[in-house]
Amino acid sequence: AASLFSMILAPFIIQYNGRIARYLSKSYNRNSADTVQAIQSIGRSLKDHVILCGYGRSGQYLGRFLKEENIPFIAIDIDPSR
């Protein structure tokens, strides 16, 4: 039953994928604008700092080290909750 349902639904999803994506991304774009503003305000105050690209396990470890050494840094990660 699930296979039949997905086969019936697939052509409509393919046809309207742009509209569906725009609808689903509205809240993401709204939240990302706030995030960009926050990053810009923080970034303006930093000078001679380290940029961490990725804030997973290794990035967080390096971030703790930098913090202990009083070295300013900013971390960029694909997951905004990090």
Secondary structure, DSSP 8 states (H G I E B T S, - for coil): -HHHHHHHHHHHHHHTHHHHHHHHHHHHHHHHHHHHHHHHHHHHH--S-EEEE--SHHHHHHHHHHHHTT--EEEE-SSTT-
